[in-house]
Amino acid sequence: MSYETAEPSGSMEFQRAGTTDEPAKGRSRSGSSNSSVADEEQDVYCENSPWVFIPEPMFTKIFLCLDPRDMLNAGQTCKRWNKLSRDDYIWRKYFQREFNVDTNIGLKPGAESWRTEFKRLTDNVPMVMTDVLTNHSHQVLHVSFSHNGKMFATCSKDGFIIVWNSAYPSTIRHSYDMRKLSWKYTQFSQFNQSDTLLLVSGVHFGSPHSTSGEIAVFTVQNGFRLKCRVTNRPYDIFGTWFSDQHLLSGDLNWLAHLVSSSILWLNKANQEVDSEHTPIRNQMYKFYNRNASSIRAIMVANCQWLGDEKKEEEGAEAPSTSDTSQPKTTNEDEEDDRRIGNPLSHYQMNQDQAMDNMYRAGRVFIPDIDLDFPYVPLENHDYASPIHYLEEYRREYEDSYYESSDDCLDDDDDQEDDEMSEADDLDNVCPKYLIFSTGSKTYTPHQIGFKRISSVNFPRRLDPGPTLKERIALRDRQRELEVIMREMSQEEIRLQYILQNETPPIEANWANYEAVADRFDKVDKLIDLHGHIIGMGLSPDHRYLYVNSRPWPKNYVIRNPLEPPPIAQEIDIHVIDLMTLKKVGTMLRAHKAYTPNTECFFIFLDVCDNYVASGAEDMHAYLWDRYYGVCLTKYQHQDVVNSVAFNPRDNEMLVTTSDDYEIKVWRSLSEAKKLGIQPVGKAVEFRKLKSKTAWH
């Protein structure tokens, strides 16, 4: 649909729209007159037409009975109708009716008008299928874009990692068969900030219950070369970039029955070092896991506002991030600084004092409890549920229009990353949150964990320690001692320690966390979602975290951590504000999943400036508008849709991957028209699926 209104046609078009039952005054009955007389009579006719005297409220009611296309056509009739066809009140009503938007939701900050918003959700949402890529020979599990939007990478159970050019038509740029490295399949990929390296995570061959995985790093400039490989256990920790040249991996160590520790390692991407004393990795955190749970799905968020808070807290003891029972007391200036920490490009800084007070009441004094959000089941079950936000979210909503508001997210394509020293790569990082899924009641991940990272210590040089000869001699002595001690009673062993003036070792009680807490790093904040977490995604500004979860039955009591609660078929989406670490929105019973708890796998979602998209097990992917919360489109596949990804430089391009072995590229109507693309197919628009509830 085109929304460019033509110039008003002229009085003849207007005359045809009027009534002709009675002749106009002054018109010759014979019809014989010269052109000047005809023009004069025509003007007299228009001035006395009944349409001229219809008041604007009546015109508004008439236009609201029309479809938007018919109203636009009517707007080409004359200047008055053209002006009425642009009336924002009419377009607001159209917008709320066509897209099922709550009437209490105002115009998105930064938007020009309701008319332009209607046009955006009609012409600028990716819904035209322009490519179907079938180069993978098995289920396609994941897709990720480069930050410059020129490439995307796909992972599959066929063991391949494929890098594609994102320009139309999409073509293969690089590919590598990871089965050569004893991988079973590839499952996750991520480009570093400068788009020079690609992190690829995969699963090793092993027993059916093996959790062994590995991370590989490839260059994507001047050839596709393998730079390094690091172990990663469990494999669904996935791994992530910590900085442009350093990545995080994980390891799992069992300590006792149902008790383990998760260790996160900071690794250099470039492990081709000149000296054996140059470190290539360093232990970053060690977390305690209970009830057979573990750290999974790690990600890193750049949070510039954490640095601002640290400056404010200098000279005073900083409270723990997890202590949210008492709100932090600040004066007005300090609170404003916190709010501006991650600048919002369309936040109204000069809004009136009353609104500012409402903002503070909503932002600071929200209790740290599970919030109840309204949910009204829709009669049309083909329609996916909307996202319900607190008013706090809408007041804070950022629409950056591709201009990053965070200095930490700056990615200048002209940056000469090769000249950046590895030391500077860590020294200059901004404050971050380590984010992961975990659990405490059962082994399935049901909590989101947050760990604040303000500084990183990476050794410049390794201590060489004992020589090889000394290490061998020490190992032999330890073995001899173990043989002797096995033949001694506990009392004899205790006496031997006393004779040598040493304290007998005390076996740690790993099941008692309080007794061993000093051996582990503390998690700053845990948010329990009371369901199985199956996907997480960050907004482009790293301000909001969107989480896919499948809820447990309400008030379900877990008696055995190895027997988690049953999970719903429907997937909920939760929205967490990383500035306050509180839930600000949720979407209940949104899209479908069918696998049981024991076989539940990741359904990846992605977030761009304007939209949120997610896969689902009902053979569709879904897209919502971030601000209005409404579901706009669903994308068809022939099997489970595992992953979706927006082009970060073009919100009008979306890629979906599925168990049907296919990768589908979707572009907007305006983009397809601009590129002259012949569409392969089209997604389903939910505004075409009218709710049975009458609109007034």
N, C-alpha and C positions, 0 to 999 in steps of 0.2 A: 504494500500500500504506500502510495506517495503522499507526503504531507506538505508538499510545496504548493501553495495556493496560487492559482493563476490570477492575473489581473481581472478586475470586474469586467464583465462582458459589455454592458451598455444597456440602453433603455429598452431595446427590443427583447432582449432576454428577460428583463424585468417585466415587460408587458406580457410576455407569454406566461409568466408566473402569476399574473394578476387575473382578475375576472373580466370576461368580455361579454357578459349577459346583456349589458345596456351600453348603447353607444356613448362615447365621450362627448361632452359639451363642445360645440364648435366644430365637430367633425362633419364634413360634407357627406350627406346621405348617398350622393352619386359616386363619391370616392374620387372625383376629379378635382385635383388641386396641385399647385406647384410644390416643389420640395420644401421651400421655406415655410409654407403654410402647414405642410404635413409635420415638419419638425415642431412647429409651435403647438399644433394640436396634440402631438405626442407628449410634449412636456405637460400640457394641461391635463392629459389623460393620466399620466403618472402621478401628478400632484393630487389627483382626486381618486386614485385607486384605493380600494378598501384596505389593501395590504399596507399602505402608508400609515394608516391610523391604528394598526394593531400595536399594542404596547409591548415593550421588550419582555416583560415577564411571560406574556403569552407566547412570544416567539421562543423563549427559552424552553417552555414546556413542549412546544412543537418539536424543537430540535432534539430534546431529550427522548422523544419517541422514535427518533431515527437511529440507524446504525451510524458509527463514525464515518464510514465511507460515504454514505448518502448525505450526511451533514456537510462533509467537505465539498461534495459536488454542488450542494445547494449554496455553499459559500461563494461559488464562482458566478452567481447570478448577478449580484450588484454589490455596491460598496457597503450598504447597510448590512446585508446578509453576510458579506465577507467579514465585517467587523464582529458580528455576532458569532460567526463560526470559530472565531479565535478567543472567545470569552473563556477565561480560565475557570469560571464556576462550572460551565458546561463540561469542560474537559476533566475537571475533578470528578464530576459525577460519572462521566464515561469511564475514567480510570478505575474508580472504586467498583463500578459495576462489572467491567470487562475482566478485571484481574482479581476480583473478590477481596479487595483490600479493605481492612477495617476502617470505618469512617472516622475513627478517633486518631488515626495516624496522619500527621501533617505531611506537607511536601518535604522531600529529602533536602537537608541543608546543601546549598550549592547548586541545586537544580534551578534552571531558568523558569520553568512553568510546568503546570500539569500537562500541557499539550506536548512539550518536549519530552517529558517522562513517558507519556503514552507512546510517542514515537520510538523512544529508546527500547521499551519493552516489546515493541512490535518489530522494528527493523534491525535492532542492534543486539539482540540475544542470539547466540549461536544455535541454529536450529536446522540449517541446511546441510545435509550430508554431502561432502565434496570429495572425500577419498575413502576407499575401503582397502586397507593394506592386509595382505594375506601371506606375508613372507614367513611368519612363525608357523611351526608345524605342531604346536601344542598350545595349551591354555596360556593366555597372555595375562600375567599377574600384576604388572605395574607399569606406569608411564610417568615420566618426569621431564620438565622443560629446563633448558638452559636459561639463565637470567636475562640474556639478551634476546630471547625468543626465537633464535635462529635454528635451534636444534631441539629434538626431544629424543629420549631414550626409552626403550621398552625391554622388559624382562619376561621370560617365559619358562614354562616347564620343559621346553625343548633344549634348555641349557644355554641358549644364545643371549647375548646382550647386543641389541641393534641400536645404532644412533642414526636418526633420520634428519634430513633437512625439512624444516617446517614450511618452506615456501610451496605454493601450489604448482604442480602436483608434488606431494611428498615423495622423496627418493632416499634410498639408503646411502648413508655417508660412511659409516663404519659398522663392522659386525665382528663378533668373536665368539667362538664355541668354548664355553667354560668347562665343558665336559673333559677337555684336554687336561684340566687341572684337578680332575677327580671331583668335580661338582656334579650334584644331581640336577639342580636347576638354579636359575637366577630368580631373585624375588624382589629386589629393590635397587634403585639407583638414585644418585643425586649429584648434580654439578656443583663444583665449588663456586665461590662468589665471582671469580674472574673468568669462569667458563673455560679454563685451561685444563681442568682435571675432572674425571668422572669416577665417583665412588660406586662400586657395584657390590651388592651383598647377595650371598647365595647359601645353599644348603649342600653339605657334603653327603656322599654316599655313606650308608651305615645301616645299623639295625633300624627296624620300624620305629623305635622309640628314641632314636638318637637325636640329640639336640645340637650336634656339631655343625658349625657354619664357618664361613670365611668372608673376608672383605678384600676386594682387589681394587686398585686404583690405576686408571688408564689416563694417558695423555689424549687430548682430543684436538690438539693443534700440531701440525707437522707430523701427522701419522697417529695411528692408534696403537700406542705402545704400553705394555704393562710396566708399571713403576714399582709397585710393592704389593705384598699380600700379608694380611694379619688374621689371626684366628678370631672367631667371634662366636661366643657361646652364652646363652642359647641363640640360635640363628635368628629368632624373631626379635632380637634386640635391634636388628637392622643396621645400626651404625649411622653416623651423621658427621658432617663437617663441623668442626669447632671453629676453625678459622680458614683462611684461604689455603694454607699449607699444612694444616693439622686436622686429624680426624679422630673420632671417638669409636672405640670398640669395647666389647664386654667379655667377661669370663664368669663362670659359675662354679663355686666350690661348695660341696656338701659338707656340713659340719656335724650334723647329727640327724636323727630321724625327723623329717619334715622341716629341718632348719638348714639354711645355706647362706652363703654370702655372694653378692654380686659385686664384681670389681670392674670399674670403668677405667680404660687405658686411654691416654692421650698419645697418639702416634704421629710421627712425621710422615708426610706423603712421599717425601724424597728420602729413601733409606740407602741411597748410594753414597755412603760416607767414606772419607779418606782414612779415618782412624778407627780402630776397634774400640777406642775409649770414648768415641762420640756417641751419645745416647740417641736412640731412635724412638723410644717410647718411655712413658713415665706413668705410674699409677696415679690416677686423679681422685677417685672416690672408692670407698668400700662400704657397701650397705648391707644391713642385716635383713634377711628374709625369713619369715615364719610361715607355717602352714603350707609348705611346699610351693610358695610363691617365688617370684623372681622379678627383677627389673626387665622391662620389655619396651620396645618401640621408643627408643630415646630420640629426642630432638633438642635443638638449642635455639632459644629465642634471644635476639638482641634487644635489650631493654635499657635504653638510654636514661630513662627516668630513675633507674636504680642508682646511677651515678650521681644524679641530682640529690636524691635522698641521702646518700652517703655524705655529701658535702654538708647538708643541713645538720647531720647527726655528729659531725666532728666535735670532739671535746665532751661528748656524752656517750654513755653506754648504749649501743644500738640494740633495740629489742629484737627478739627472735621473730622471724617472718611467720612462724607458726602460731605465735601468740596473738590471736585476733579477737580474744574475748573482750578486751578493752580497747576502744578506739583511740588512736593516737591524737594527742592534743596538739594543735598547731594554730598559729595566728593566721589571719587572712592571707598575708603575703606568702607564707610558707605553703598554704593549701593551694594557692594559685600556681605556685611553682610546681607542685606535684602534678597538678592537672595538666600543665603545659609540657610536662616532661617529654612526652612524645607528641610534638605539636600536631594539632588537628587542622588541616588546611581550611576547613569551612566552619570551625568553631567560632561562634559569635562572641568575641572578646568584650564587646561593648553592650552586651545585653543588660536589661534592667536589673536592679538590685533584687527585686522580688524573685525573678527567675534564678538568679545566682544563689539565693538562699534555698530555694527548692532544690537546686542542684546539689548543694552541700548536704542537705537532709537526705537526699537519695544516695549520695556517694559515700558518705562517711559513716552514717549510722545504720546501715543495713546490717542486721544481725547475721552472724555466721551460721546459718541453718539452711537446711534444704528448703528451697523456695517452691511454693505451689504456683504453677502457671495455669492459666485457663486453657481448657481443651474442650472443644465442642466437636463431636464426631460429625463428619460431613455425610450427607445422604448419598452423594455420588462417590462410591468407593474407588473409582478410578483416579480421583483427585488426591494428591499427596497433601498431608497436613502442612499448615503454615508454621513458621517460626514465631513464637511469642516472645517478645522482648520486654524487659523492664524499661520504663521511660528513661532511666539512666543511660541505657545503651543508645537510644535515639538522640539524646542530647549530646552524646560524645561521638556519634558516628563520624567516621572519616571517609571522605571520598576523594582520594588523592589525585585522580586523573593522571595516573602514571608518574607522578612526581613524588618520589619518596620523601616522607617527612622525617626520616630518621637518618642521621649522619652515618650510623653504623651500616645502613643498607645501601649506601651509595655505590653504584657500580658503573664507573666511567669506562666505556669501551676502549678509550685511548690510554687507559692506565697501563704502565709498563710493569707488569707483575713480575717479570723475570728479574728485574733489578731489586725487588723487595727482598731484604734479608730475612732469614727464617726467625732470627731473634726479634726483629721488628714486628713480625707477623703475630707474635704472642704479646709483645710488650704494649702494643697499641690497641688491643681488643677492648671494646666497650663492655660494660657490665652485661651479664647474661643470666638467663634462667636455663638450667638443665631441666627438661620436662620428660617424664616417662610414665608408663603405666605399670602398675604393680598391684599387690593385694595383701591383705592381712588376715582375712577370714577363710579364704580358700585359694587354691592354686590358680584359678582363672583371674585375669586382671580386672579389677573393679574399682581401682582408685587411680587418680592422677597425682603424681608426686612432683614437687618443685624443689629445686636446690639452687640457691642464689650463688652465682659465680662472679666475684669481683676482681680476682687476680689469679694468675696461674703461675706456678713455679715449675719450670722445666730445666733440669740440670744441664749445664754447659759441657760437663765432662764427667765420664764415669770413673768412679774409684776402681782401679784395677783389682784391688783385693789380693788374696793369696794367689801364689803361682799355681799352675796346674799340678806340679809335684806336691805342693803343700795341701791342695784340695784333695788329692788322692789319698795322702797319708791320713788326713782328718776323717775322710769317709771310712777308711779301714778301721781306725780306732773306734769310731761310732758303732760299726758292725760288731766288733769284738765285745764292746760294752753291752750291746743289746743281747748277745748270746749269754753273757754272764748273768745279766739281770733277769732273764727268763727263768734261770735255775734258782733264783733267790725268792724268798717269801717277801711279802710287803713289809713285815717288821724288820727283816734284815736290810732291805733297801733303805728304810727310814733311818736305821742306825748308821748305815754307811754315809748318808748325807750329814748326820749329826757329827760323826767323827771328822768329816772334812769341813766342818763349820759352814755348811750350806743348808738352805731351806729346801725341804722336799718339794718337788713340783706339785701343784694342785691342778687336777684336771678341771678344765673349764666346764661349767654347766651351761652349754649352749642354748638349752631350752629356756633359760631364764635371761631375758634380754637385759633386765636391770643390772644383772651381775656382770655382763660382758659389754655393756653399752659403750664403755670408753674405748673399745677396740674398733668401733665403727663410726662412720660419718653420719650425722643426723640429717634426716630429711626435714626441710624447713616447713613444708606445708603438704597436707594430703587432703584431697577432695574425693569423697566417696560418692560414686554415681549409682550404687546399688544395682549393678548390671554388668554384663560382660562387655568390656571395651574392645571394639574391633576396628577403630580407625581414628586418626587425629590429623588435624591440619591447622596451620597458622595463617592468619591474615597477612597480606603483603607487608604491612607496617609492623608486624610482630606484636600487635596490641591485643588481639583476640585469638583464643584457641577454640576451635570447633571440634567436637568429639562425637564419634558414632558409638553408641552402646545399645546392647539388647537387654532390656530391664528384667530384673528378677520379680517374682511374685511379691506383692506388698506384704511386709511384716514376716517374710520367710525366715525361719530360724535354721542356721547352718550348724548341724551337729557333727558332721565329719568333713574336715577340709578337703578330703579326697572325693567327696560327693557334693559338688557345687549345685546350687539351685537350678531348676529348669529355667530356660531363658525364653523370652517372647519371640515370636516370629517377626514382629515389627521392630524397626530400628528407631531409636530416639537420637536426636542431635542436641547436644548441650553446648552453650556458648559461655566461655569463661573470660573475664576481663583480666589480663595479666598485670594491670596496674594495681588492682585491688585484690586479685586472686579470689574473686567471687563469681558465682554464676549470674549472668545478666540476661540469659535467654535460654529457651528450650523449645524443642519441637517434638511432640509426643506422637508415637505410633506413625512415623513418617513414611518409611519405605520398608520393603520386605526382605527377610532372610529366613532360611529354612533349616540350615544344618543344626544338629544338636550341640550342646555345650562342649562335649568331648571332641568334636570335629570342627568347631567354629574357627573360621579363619578371618584374616583382615579384609575389610571392605574399605578401600582408601577413599578419602574425600579431599577436595581441594577448594581453596578460597582465593578469590581475586578481589579487586576493588569494589566491584558491583554485585558479584554473584557468589553463591555457594553451590557446589555440585558434589554428588556422591554416587557411587555404584550401589547396586542392590542385587539380591538373589532372585528377583522376579523377572530377570532378563531385561532390565531397564536401568538406565542411569537417570538421575533427577537433578534439576537445577532450580534454585530459589534465588529471589532477589534478596540481597543482604539487608537492606534497610527496611523494605516493606514486609519482608518475611514470607511472601507468598511464593508458592511453587508455580513456576512458569512453564516448564517443559519436561518431557521425559523422552529418553533416547532408546530406540529399540535395538536389541541384540537377540541372538538365538540361544543364549545361555547366560550364566551368572556374569554380571558386570563387576569386575574386580577393582578397577581403578579409573580415575578421571584426572585430567590436568588441564588447566587454562594456560594459554600462552601469556606469560607475565607482561609482555609488551603489547598484547592485543586481546582484550577481554572478549572479543567477538570470535575467538577461535578456541575450541574445546576438543580434546582427544579422549576417547573412551576405549577401554580394552576389556576383553571378555574371555570366558572359557570356550567360546565358539571359535577360538584361534584367530579372531579378527581384531584389527585396530581400525576405528572409525574416526575420521576427522570431520568436525562440524564447524561451520562458519555462519555468520549472520546473513540475513537477506541482503543488506546493503553491501556487505563485504563480497558476497558471491556476485552481486550485480557489478560491483566495481572491477572485479577480476575477470568478469565474463565467463563465469563457471557454469557449466551445465549440471544442475544438481543430480546426485545419484538417488537421493531420497530426502525425506523431511521428517523432523521430529514431531511429536504430538504436543500441540499447544493446549495448556489447561484452560485458557480463557475460552476456548471453543467448547469445552465441556461445561455447560452451564449447570449451576447448582439448582436444585428443585425449589429452593427457597425463593420466593418472589422478591424482587428488588423494588424498593420504593425510593 
